[in-house]
Amino acid sequence: MSKARFAASAAGVLALVAAAVPPAVGATQASIIGTPNGITGVQQTIEVRAPQFANQTVAVLVNAGSTPVGGIPIAINKAGSGSAEWTPPGAGSWSISGQGAFATASSSQFTVAPAPTRTTLYAANQAQINTPTTMIASVQALAGNIAPQGSVTFTTATGTVLQTVALTPGASATSTARYAWTPTGSGTTTITATYNPALGVAGQPDMTTSSSTDTIQSVDGNPLITLRLPSTYNVGVPIDVSAVINNIGLQGTAAFDTNVNGTVYSVSGSIPLANSVAMAPWTPTISGNQILTASFSATNSNASGTASQPINVNLALPTDGITAGPAGQGPWPGTPIPVRVNQRIAIAVATQSGAPITFEESGPCLISGETLITSRDPGTCTLTLVSPGTTEFASASRTLTFEITKPPRRSRR
């Protein structure tokens, strides 16, 4: 199927309805609108098969339940097909219907799943008694381009709620919540940050909840440098490492390295302080027990020093597993998969992680929800299934190929 792609607008519904043109004279085939099940914030394709509207532009309306959300124009080519890209703004039950003269098209029902998230709590490895220490909860959407909305609740190991803080959206589909905690006695304290997703336009949480736990050691005295680190490390998963300088008047830089079995590897060169913090992004490449060190050098005094923390970097996350097959039957053993023209195939998909799936197809077919609809013409249809992964599994994809054929002709006697 040839695809003419257009950016989907969330406004101008009335103008789009007015722009819909009448069907061609003598048209007999039913028009079809299709889009797959999706994930909040992940772009997907709306496909239209409408031979009677060839070389025209039609209008479709996207609805969250029964509430209109946005109108989209779709140009139909001379072969009677067209498409547009659309990004679901929220999780829930959705539908797409034709507008104006295109209202005769069959509507498409589909669901949008909440985007999986990863919460990472960055806390100081040491904190001075009776002095506030700031911890940061970072919440990242593992799929799509929408920064998580909602709040983060900080609790102790006994379940005592310390505070609930609203998230501040940032770049790269990541939001943060900062909480200043004051230890009142020596020892270690375990704190958990739990993400509370906000309800979206379709009335459901747009993202999944997630949490992270870290431990802080409370000490007498005021160490020159403390490390603000996450509690979990995996090869290939980006994190931030920070050196916090506990003397407000000092300026300077900090560099980071890691010692793996006696071999020192640079994590970052010298990073200038900003508000008494030097932060460096790090994607671990070596697993195992190691020692992370920050080395500080002041530029406005003779002060300098280091802070170290033993850490354990886990192996890379396993790749998510994806299975697919006809609904009610076992998985397809391989490809290509033989199918007929003008066929509707309900597909059952599952992931090892439990993460939702996104679909992208090409060729003489379209997908509505989780139903593959083949065209009236033979050809090869390619369907790509993508898992965004979770905190326990890395993202993955799988491609299925369908060979679309006409049924054999019956011999005449």
Summary of the structure (lengths in Angstrom):
residues: 413
radius of gyration: 27.2
end to end distance: 37.1
largest distance: 102.9
contacts: 1411
relative contact order: 0.13
helix: 4%
strand: 56%
